[in-house]
Amino acid sequence: MGNGELMSDMLTVREVARLFHIHPNTLRRWSNNGRIKAYRITPRGDRRFKREEIIRFLGELNGQADDRQEAESRQLSR
């Protein structure tokens, strides 16, 4: 795989923030806290995120949302 192909599978902070509907600084904070893995590129330290890791992270978020909804519905049915 060439460098161009590898970079095409990487997303910028702005792209991922738009996907999640969050502020870019929130995504940077998640990255700093280890919640989501970022790869630093360039001497400036720009972040990039692997597409497949973003998909995995979204799956985890959806799983947590499903768990929360299920717990709430159990509490309401009591």
C-alpha positions, 0 to 999 in steps of 0.5 A: 500500500502506498503512502497516498492510499494510506492517507486516503484511509485517514480522516482529519479532525474536522471530518471526524468532528462533522461525522460525530456532530461535535466540536473539533476540540472535543475530539482532540480532548478524546484523543488526548484522553485515549478515548479514540486513537489519533496518529500525529503527522507533520512536524506540527503534530496534525492528527489523523484518524483511521477510517476503520477505527472511527467505524469501530468507535461509532459502533461502541458509542451506538452500543452504549446508547442502546444499553442506556435506552434499554436501562431507561426503558426497564426503569420506566416499566417498573 
